[in-house]
Amino acid sequence: MKNLLAGLAILIVTLGSAHAQTDKPTIVLVHGAFADASSWNGVVKILETDGYHVIAAANPLRGVASDGDDIAALVSAIKSPVVLVGHSYGGSVISNAASGQANVKALVYVAAFAPEIGETAAQLSGKFPGSSLGPTLAAPVALSGGGSDLYIQQDKFHDQFAADVPEAQAKLMAATQRPVTEAALNEAQTKAAWKDIPSWFIYGDADKNIPPQASLFMAERAQAKETVAVKGASHVVMVSNPESVAALIEDAAAEAGQ
């Protein structure tokens, strides 16, 4: 009888734990330009260990509106509350994608753009001094349907994009980088979901893509619930400091679940 009761107790605890996990929001991570979904690997590991269901979405990097529509379709298919997280250009995408989505309860900007309607990523990166991305870009690659793709020169990738990541890891990231269209970085924002949905911001104070002053400006304009500047962190703060990024996402998730 004692063994039976002990077994029932374990079953109840297990079911209770599973139910508690289902009450947590789903975390959707959207990568930015010159990166891919694997850039979230360290963050995903922490979030999943802490009981969150996580989706690292594939961002097409073709255009703010079209990419936003793709992410919005994914979010619409999720039945739980969602915390939508964007890195770099991915911030522009989530700002579009979250608009009108009732289940998106929080936005997290990770070294990311949070444009006002009419602004572009290119404008925001040049709003304050400090971005050195332009000279590190390779010659544009012409696309068959018009327009062009942009890459960072591989020998400049480590210093420009991921200076606080081990050189061997940055070299691999450089070889596997995903291009963004030139048009996407110059496409005017049509929706700004951060005006209606609570937001959180984190960025590195050694970011060479988006000047730290620009990140702080966007966070203050969005009246962010919490803003974290990670000392010495590069543009890929989620790769070099996954613990800090995951902690902020969990702060947003805790409030989203209330």
TORKOL-4160 file (C-alpha; in steps of 0.2 Angstrom, whole numbers, padded with zeros to 4 digits, m for minus):
258
<pt num="1" X="0000" Y="0000" Z="0000"/>
<pt num="2" X="0014" Y="0012" Z="0004"/>
<pt num="3" X="0022" Y="0009" Z="m0013"/>
<pt num="4" X="0006" Y="0012" Z="m0021"/>
<pt num="5" X="0003" Y="0028" Z="m0012"/>
<pt num="6" X="0021" Y="0034" Z="m0016"/>
<pt num="7" X="0018" Y="0030" Z="m0034"/>
<pt num="8" X="0002" Y="0040" Z="m0035"/>
<pt num="9" X="0011" Y="0054" Z="m0026"/>
<pt num="10" X="0024" Y="0054" Z="m0039"/>
<pt num="11" X="0011" Y="0053" Z="m0053"/>
<pt num="12" X="0002" Y="0068" Z="m0046"/>
<pt num="13" X="0018" Y="0079" Z="m0044"/>
<pt num="14" X="0023" Y="0074" Z="m0062"/>
<pt num="15" X="0006" Y="0079" Z="m0069"/>
<pt num="16" X="0006" Y="0095" Z="m0059"/>
<pt num="17" X="0023" Y="0099" Z="m0066"/>
<pt num="18" X="0018" Y="0096" Z="m0084"/>
<pt num="19" X="0002" Y="0106" Z="m0082"/>
<pt num="20" X="0013" Y="0121" Z="m0074"/>
<pt num="21" X="0024" Y="0120" Z="m0090"/>
<pt num="22" X="0009" Y="0121" Z="m0102"/>
<pt num="23" X="0004" Y="0137" Z="m0092"/>
<pt num="24" X="0020" Y="0146" Z="m0098"/>
<pt num="25" X="0020" Y="0156" Z="m0114"/>
<pt num="26" X="0028" Y="0149" Z="m0129"/>
<pt num="27" X="0045" Y="0158" Z="m0134"/>
<pt num="28" X="0047" Y="0162" Z="m0152"/>
<pt num="29" X="0065" Y="0168" Z="m0157"/>
<pt num="30" X="0068" Y="0177" Z="m0173"/>
<pt num="31" X="0086" Y="0179" Z="m0179"/>
<pt num="32" X="0092" Y="0194" Z="m0189"/>
<pt num="33" X="0103" Y="0198" Z="m0204"/>
<pt num="34" X="0119" Y="0188" Z="m0207"/>
<pt num="35" X="0114" Y="0175" Z="m0194"/>
<pt num="36" X="0102" Y="0160" Z="m0193"/>
<pt num="37" X="0091" Y="0151" Z="m0181"/>
<pt num="38" X="0107" Y="0142" Z="m0173"/>
<pt num="39" X="0112" Y="0159" Z="m0166"/>
<pt num="40" X="0099" Y="0156" Z="m0152"/>
<pt num="41" X="0106" Y="0139" Z="m0147"/>
<pt num="42" X="0113" Y="0144" Z="m0131"/>
<pt num="43" X="0097" Y="0153" Z="m0126"/>
<pt num="44" X="0086" Y="0139" Z="m0132"/>
<pt num="45" X="0095" Y="0127" Z="m0120"/>
<pt num="46" X="0092" Y="0138" Z="m0105"/>
<pt num="47" X="0074" Y="0141" Z="m0109"/>
<pt num="48" X="0070" Y="0123" Z="m0112"/>
<pt num="49" X="0079" Y="0118" Z="m0096"/>
<pt num="50" X="0068" Y="0130" Z="m0087"/>
<pt num="51" X="0052" Y="0122" Z="m0094"/>
<pt num="52" X="0048" Y="0134" Z="m0109"/>
<pt num="53" X="0042" Y="0128" Z="m0126"/>
<pt num="54" X="0053" Y="0137" Z="m0139"/>
<pt num="55" X="0053" Y="0139" Z="m0157"/>
<pt num="56" X="0068" Y="0147" Z="m0166"/>
<pt num="57" X="0060" Y="0153" Z="m0182"/>
<pt num="58" X="0068" Y="0154" Z="m0199"/>
<pt num="59" X="0068" Y="0172" Z="m0204"/>
<pt num="60" X="0068" Y="0174" Z="m0223"/>
<pt num="61" X="0077" Y="0190" Z="m0223"/>
<pt num="62" X="0069" Y="0196" Z="m0239"/>
<pt num="63" X="0058" Y="0211" Z="m0233"/>
<pt num="64" X="0051" Y="0218" Z="m0217"/>
<pt num="65" X="0033" Y="0216" Z="m0222"/>
<pt num="66" X="0034" Y="0199" Z="m0230"/>
<pt num="67" X="0045" Y="0192" Z="m0217"/>
<pt num="68" X="0033" Y="0199" Z="m0204"/>
<pt num="69" X="0019" Y="0190" Z="m0213"/>
<pt num="70" X="0028" Y="0174" Z="m0212"/>
<pt num="71" X="0032" Y="0176" Z="m0193"/>
<pt num="72" X="0014" Y="0182" Z="m0190"/>
<pt num="73" X="0007" Y="0166" Z="m0198"/>
<pt num="74" X="0018" Y="0155" Z="m0187"/>
<pt num="75" X="0012" Y="0165" Z="m0171"/>
<pt num="76" X="m0006" Y="0163" Z="m0177"/>
<pt num="77" X="m0004" Y="0144" Z="m0177"/>
<pt num="78" X="0001" Y="0144" Z="m0158"/>
<pt num="79" X="m0013" Y="0142" Z="m0146"/>
<pt num="80" X="m0004" Y="0148" Z="m0130"/>
<pt num="81" X="0002" Y="0166" Z="m0126"/>
<pt num="82" X="0018" Y="0170" Z="m0135"/>
<pt num="83" X="0034" Y="0180" Z="m0130"/>
<pt num="84" X="0041" Y="0186" Z="m0147"/>
<pt num="85" X="0059" Y="0189" Z="m0147"/>
<pt num="86" X="0069" Y="0198" Z="m0161"/>
<pt num="87" X="0088" Y="0200" Z="m0164"/>
<pt num="88" X="0095" Y="0214" Z="m0175"/>
<pt num="89" X="0084" Y="0216" Z="m0191"/>
<pt num="90" X="0073" Y="0203" Z="m0183"/>
<pt num="91" X="0067" Y="0217" Z="m0171"/>
<pt num="92" X="0059" Y="0226" Z="m0187"/>
<pt num="93" X="0051" Y="0209" Z="m0191"/>
<pt num="94" X="0043" Y="0206" Z="m0174"/>
<pt num="95" X="0037" Y="0224" Z="m0173"/>
<pt num="96" X="0027" Y="0220" Z="m0189"/>
<pt num="97" X="0022" Y="0202" Z="m0185"/>
<pt num="98" X="0015" Y="0206" Z="m0168"/>
<pt num="99" X="0003" Y="0219" Z="m0173"/>
<pt num="100" X="m0015" Y="0213" Z="m0171"/>
<pt num="101" X="m0009" Y="0196" Z="m0164"/>
<pt num="102" X="m0019" Y="0194" Z="m0148"/>
<pt num="103" X="m0008" Y="0180" Z="m0141"/>
<pt num="104" X="0008" Y="0190" Z="m0141"/>
<pt num="105" X="0010" Y="0196" Z="m0124"/>
<pt num="106" X="0028" Y="0203" Z="m0124"/>
<pt num="107" X="0041" Y="0208" Z="m0136"/>
<pt num="108" X="0060" Y="0206" Z="m0132"/>
<pt num="109" X="0072" Y="0216" Z="m0142"/>
<pt num="110" X="0090" Y="0208" Z="m0142"/>
<pt num="111" X="0102" Y="0221" Z="m0150"/>
<pt num="112" X="0087" Y="0224" Z="m0161"/>
<pt num="113" X="0079" Y="0238" Z="m0171"/>
<pt num="114" X="0062" Y="0244" Z="m0164"/>
<pt num="115" X="0057" Y="0256" Z="m0178"/>
<pt num="116" X="0044" Y="0269" Z="m0178"/>
<pt num="117" X="0032" Y="0269" Z="m0193"/>
<pt num="118" X="0041" Y="0276" Z="m0208"/>
<pt num="119" X="0058" Y="0272" Z="m0201"/>
<pt num="120" X="0071" Y="0260" Z="m0208"/>
<pt num="121" X="0084" Y="0249" Z="m0201"/>
<pt num="122" X="0097" Y="0258" Z="m0211"/>
<pt num="123" X="0091" Y="0275" Z="m0204"/>
<pt num="124" X="0091" Y="0269" Z="m0186"/>
<pt num="125" X="0109" Y="0262" Z="m0187"/>
<pt num="126" X="0115" Y="0278" Z="m0193"/>
<pt num="127" X="0105" Y="0289" Z="m0181"/>
<pt num="128" X="0120" Y="0290" Z="m0169"/>
<pt num="129" X="0138" Y="0287" Z="m0172"/>
<pt num="130" X="0146" Y="0271" Z="m0170"/>
<pt num="131" X="0141" Y="0259" Z="m0183"/>
<pt num="132" X="0155" Y="0252" Z="m0194"/>
<pt num="133" X="0145" Y="0239" Z="m0203"/>
<pt num="134" X="0145" Y="0248" Z="m0220"/>
<pt num="135" X="0164" Y="0246" Z="m0225"/>
<pt num="136" X="0163" Y="0228" Z="m0219"/>
<pt num="137" X="0150" Y="0222" Z="m0232"/>
<pt num="138" X="0155" Y="0212" Z="m0247"/>
<pt num="139" X="0150" Y="0218" Z="m0265"/>
<pt num="140" X="0131" Y="0216" Z="m0267"/>
<pt num="141" X="0126" Y="0200" Z="m0275"/>
<pt num="142" X="0113" Y="0203" Z="m0289"/>
<pt num="143" X="0097" Y="0193" Z="m0288"/>
<pt num="144" X="0089" Y="0185" Z="m0303"/>
<pt num="145" X="0072" Y="0194" Z="m0299"/>
<pt num="146" X="0080" Y="0211" Z="m0296"/>
<pt num="147" X="0088" Y="0219" Z="m0280"/>
<pt num="148" X="0103" Y="0212" Z="m0271"/>
<pt num="149" X="0109" Y="0202" Z="m0256"/>
<pt num="150" X="0121" Y="0208" Z="m0243"/>
<pt num="151" X="0135" Y="0198" Z="m0234"/>
<pt num="152" X="0148" Y="0203" Z="m0222"/>
<pt num="153" X="0166" Y="0200" Z="m0228"/>
<pt num="154" X="0171" Y="0184" Z="m0219"/>
<pt num="155" X="0188" Y="0191" Z="m0214"/>
<pt num="156" X="0179" Y="0205" Z="m0206"/>
<pt num="157" X="0165" Y="0196" Z="m0198"/>
<pt num="158" X="0173" Y="0192" Z="m0181"/>
<pt num="159" X="0178" Y="0210" Z="m0177"/>
<pt num="160" X="0163" Y="0218" Z="m0184"/>
<pt num="161" X="0149" Y="0206" Z="m0179"/>
<pt num="162" X="0155" Y="0194" Z="m0165"/>
<pt num="163" X="0170" Y="0201" Z="m0157"/>
<pt num="164" X="0167" Y="0193" Z="m0140"/>
<pt num="165" X="0164" Y="0176" Z="m0148"/>
<pt num="166" X="0179" Y="0164" Z="m0149"/>
<pt num="167" X="0188" Y="0166" Z="m0166"/>
<pt num="168" X="0184" Y="0148" Z="m0172"/>
<pt num="169" X="0166" Y="0150" Z="m0168"/>
<pt num="170" X="0165" Y="0167" Z="m0177"/>
<pt num="171" X="0174" Y="0159" Z="m0192"/>
<pt num="172" X="0160" Y="0146" Z="m0193"/>
<pt num="173" X="0147" Y="0159" Z="m0191"/>
<pt num="174" X="0154" Y="0169" Z="m0205"/>
<pt num="175" X="0154" Y="0154" Z="m0217"/>
<pt num="176" X="0136" Y="0150" Z="m0213"/>
<pt num="177" X="0129" Y="0168" Z="m0212"/>
<pt num="178" X="0112" Y="0171" Z="m0221"/>
<pt num="179" X="0111" Y="0186" Z="m0232"/>
<pt num="180" X="0099" Y="0200" Z="m0231"/>
<pt num="181" X="0092" Y="0209" Z="m0245"/>
<pt num="182" X="0098" Y="0227" Z="m0247"/>
<pt num="183" X="0079" Y="0232" Z="m0249"/>
<pt num="184" X="0075" Y="0224" Z="m0232"/>
<pt num="185" X="0087" Y="0236" Z="m0223"/>
<pt num="186" X="0079" Y="0251" Z="m0232"/>
<pt num="187" X="0061" Y="0246" Z="m0231"/>
<pt num="188" X="0050" Y="0258" Z="m0221"/>
<pt num="189" X="0041" Y="0251" Z="m0206"/>
<pt num="190" X="0022" Y="0250" Z="m0208"/>
<pt num="191" X="0018" Y="0243" Z="m0190"/>
<pt num="192" X="0025" Y="0247" Z="m0173"/>
<pt num="193" X="0019" Y="0234" Z="m0161"/>
<pt num="194" X="0030" Y="0240" Z="m0147"/>
<pt num="195" X="0017" Y="0254" Z="m0145"/>
<pt num="196" X="0004" Y="0242" Z="m0139"/>
<pt num="197" X="0013" Y="0227" Z="m0132"/>
<pt num="198" X="0025" Y="0228" Z="m0117"/>
<pt num="199" X="0043" Y="0227" Z="m0122"/>
<pt num="200" X="0060" Y="0222" Z="m0115"/>
<pt num="201" X="0077" Y="0227" Z="m0122"/>
<pt num="202" X="0095" Y="0220" Z="m0121"/>
<pt num="203" X="0110" Y="0225" Z="m0130"/>
<pt num="204" X="0129" Y="0225" Z="m0129"/>
<pt num="205" X="0139" Y="0241" Z="m0125"/>
<pt num="206" X="0152" Y="0236" Z="m0138"/>
<pt num="207" X="0140" Y="0233" Z="m0152"/>
<pt num="208" X="0147" Y="0239" Z="m0169"/>
<pt num="209" X="0132" Y="0236" Z="m0180"/>
<pt num="210" X="0118" Y="0245" Z="m0170"/>
<pt num="211" X="0126" Y="0259" Z="m0159"/>
<pt num="212" X="0122" Y="0257" Z="m0141"/>
<pt num="213" X="0116" Y="0274" Z="m0140"/>
<pt num="214" X="0103" Y="0270" Z="m0154"/>
<pt num="215" X="0098" Y="0254" Z="m0144"/>
<pt num="216" X="0095" Y="0265" Z="m0128"/>
<pt num="217" X="0085" Y="0278" Z="m0138"/>
<pt num="218" X="0074" Y="0264" Z="m0145"/>
<pt num="219" X="0071" Y="0257" Z="m0128"/>
<pt num="220" X="0067" Y="0273" Z="m0120"/>
<pt num="221" X="0055" Y="0278" Z="m0134"/>
<pt num="222" X="0046" Y="0261" Z="m0132"/>
<pt num="223" X="0045" Y="0264" Z="m0113"/>
<pt num="224" X="0053" Y="0247" Z="m0111"/>
<pt num="225" X="0049" Y="0238" Z="m0095"/>
<pt num="226" X="0067" Y="0233" Z="m0093"/>
<pt num="227" X="0083" Y="0238" Z="m0102"/>
<pt num="228" X="0099" Y="0229" Z="m0100"/>
<pt num="229" X="0116" Y="0234" Z="m0107"/>
<pt num="230" X="0129" Y="0220" Z="m0106"/>
<pt num="231" X="0146" Y="0226" Z="m0103"/>
<pt num="232" X="0158" Y="0222" Z="m0117"/>
<pt num="233" X="0145" Y="0212" Z="m0127"/>
<pt num="234" X="0145" Y="0213" Z="m0146"/>
<pt num="235" X="0131" Y="0213" Z="m0158"/>
<pt num="236" X="0128" Y="0194" Z="m0155"/>
<pt num="237" X="0125" Y="0196" Z="m0137"/>
<pt num="238" X="0113" Y="0181" Z="m0137"/>
<pt num="239" X="0128" Y="0170" Z="m0143"/>
<pt num="240" X="0141" Y="0177" Z="m0131"/>
<pt num="241" X="0129" Y="0180" Z="m0116"/>
<pt num="242" X="0115" Y="0168" Z="m0117"/>
<pt num="243" X="0112" Y="0168" Z="m0099"/>
<pt num="244" X="0108" Y="0187" Z="m0098"/>
<pt num="245" X="0097" Y="0186" Z="m0113"/>
<pt num="246" X="0088" Y="0171" Z="m0107"/>
<pt num="247" X="0085" Y="0179" Z="m0090"/>
<pt num="248" X="0077" Y="0194" Z="m0098"/>
<pt num="249" X="0066" Y="0184" Z="m0109"/>
<pt num="250" X="0060" Y="0174" Z="m0093"/>
<pt num="251" X="0057" Y="0191" Z="m0085"/>
<pt num="252" X="0046" Y="0195" Z="m0100"/>
<pt num="253" X="0038" Y="0178" Z="m0099"/>
<pt num="254" X="0034" Y="0180" Z="m0081"/>
<pt num="255" X="0024" Y="0196" Z="m0084"/>
<pt num="256" X="0016" Y="0189" Z="m0099"/>
<pt num="257" X="0009" Y="0174" Z="m0089"/>
<pt num="258" X="0001" Y="0185" Z="m0076"/>
